[in-house]
Amino acid sequence: MMQNWHVVETEFAPETLHHKETVFTTGNGYLGTRGAFEEGYPGERAVTLIHGVFDDVPIVHTELANAPRWYALTLLIDGERFRLEQGQILAYRRQLDLATGVLARIVRWRSPKGHTVEVAFERFASLADEHVLAVRCRVTSVDFSGPVEIRGGLPGLVDNDGFMHWEWRDQGILAGDGVYLELGTRASGIVLGLGCALAAQGESIVHAVQDCEAHPTLLVRSQLQPGATLVVDKLTTLFTSRDTGDVRTTTVARLRSAIAAGYAALRAVNDAAWSREWEVCDIQIEGDDAADLAVRYSLFQLLIAAPRRDDRVSIAAKSLSGYGYRGHVFWDTEIFMLPFFTYVRPELARNMLMYRYHTLAGARRKAAEGGWEGAMFSWESAATGDETTPRWVPAPDGSLVRIWCGDIELHITADVAFAVYQYWQITADDAFLRDFGAEIILDTARFWGTRAEWNTVSERYEINDVIGPDEYHDHVDNNAFTNRMAVWNLQTALEILAWLDEQAPEKAASLRTALDLTPERLSHWRDVCARMVILQNPETGLFEQFEGFFERRPVSLEDFEPRSTSMQALLGIEETQAYQILKQPDVLMLLYLLESAYDPAVIKTNWDYYTPRTDLTYGSSLGPAIQAALAARQGDLEAAYGHFTLAARTDLQDARGNTGEGIHAATAGGLWQAVVFGFAGIRLTPGGLEAHPMLPDGWRRLRFRLHYRGKRLAFDLRSAG
Ligand code: BGC
């Protein structure tokens, strides 16, 4: 068995049900399925989310609609239902194999009547064919003789925390060997087809079908003796009207080919697809098993969330692993997750950047609604790119809290442009830049050009009334991150336009017309870049996070230890604003992204000032991995490793207590950055990529691969000690 490739649970603990469902999420870039049990459990969050299958909850929001439990199996042991909340669990082990994406469980269970069985499940969503899903169940009798029945079907009555998105459309029995179910979302009208078949091996097998409305079911019956095993494979295929014009025919045809291949062959092609994936993506850390596993686990979660064949969707903040943030896409994707894809799986990065291209229309609507020109990306984005951030959310005490991010957290617009540019720099994919990326960078610049406000008194441009990355402070003026990134966006747009003029003059001309890039507009951009307010002390290099930050009340976070919640939860939303407490790096985030523009001494000054003011343990989960990368690049290995460990514990250990809502996908991407940009010290220089490694104590060897401008590079770094 390869080391550190398995996430294992050796005991069933109902109190960690939701956490573990998230941890054991499986998927294939098309859908994600939480690790809920095949037989169900009271209070479970059994969730399967399919990319792009959004539907509205009237007035409230748009969200990914939970799909049927394709892995559902009911086991009847001599008439008694196998369920973990009854009878006795004699032995239990659950394991996610990161090498193949297969989730397996073995339970030795004594029924209330006293029959002992060993039940083993394994399931996977095929990476080789994303429409194929498979479960294998083996029931072995330990000490009883009698009937066993396994029921597997398509349970069509699904909800999202009580809200029903699906309407029943059709179902039927497929020529004796399968069942079909068709549902449609209520508001968005997406059709979902599922086909399912059971295959069995064992003694005296009997097959039957129950065509119950919204739950067509297949049955296998057998007689077991002590020592005998019944094996049942459930194969499911699934398509939506986003994939094909004829959902039923495509779903049924794929089911027939899956049946013909059989479980073992499907598993083999899935395993082979994963092994190709890991060849390129894996990171190996020798000498630190916990870090090795945590990083690999993070990459696994990113890989199962990344759309492979669809460029109209992107990875949500909680990937496809839970209801948190309703499947919406944030800056988490471009700034935290995409670097991994850009450097390692550029084809997938391109899909996700294309999602932003396809949602430019929504970004333009958003800008126009605010009275600005160009494209203003939504803080939370779903199918169309229109703003989907909820305006109000319930607080734990039931009161409603106004969320301003959708109105004024503007920096996402520059963050998207930043990711486009980074992708181009690393891949040299000129065709992408010419055909799609340039338009994103130019139209976002157009937004900043109109959003920057001229202050007639100071004779400077300002960007007022915003939220920076640190969301503990809202309605602030001249946030350094926002203003500086806006300038970066404008400068980059000018650079790209010059590049287009040279490389693709026709495209340059057509964008000049389409986006109204007049000489006056371009000279206005230059003026904004030259005269934007950037609050930085010229002597010390210290940035002021926003106007007046230094006048907010200083406070020592240590005085609040020990604590198990965020500073905002402790002090209250309004009160927190009065303090110099950050939810996550803001100035430091800027210095991280634009590192090459700043002197190491400036970074150090700002690090020393802002780090102790940042609520890294319970503020945003986005912070620690970036702090780790920054610290490692400054050579402060102790701080770097401390922050890295904090980030690495986020989901596997449920360090923040909210993993049950879904994976912290930005943290997963941040961990890759902490290792590659931090400890390996990868730098982009005019001569190409360079490593300047500083490995933490105990790390004997660090290996990974990157792509750079069409070349595959393998890094094998060893510690000097
Ligand atoms: C963070 C944001 C992040 C969002 C989604 C918030 O708590 O402050 O930076 O984009 O979560 O992960």
Boltz pocket constraint, residues with backbone or C-beta under 6 A from the ligand:
constraints:
  - pocket:
      binder: B
      contacts: [[A, 317], [A, 325], [A, 330], [A, 331], [A, 332], [A, 469], [A, 471], [A, 583], [A, 584], [A, 620], [A, 622], [A, 666]]
      max_distance: 6.0
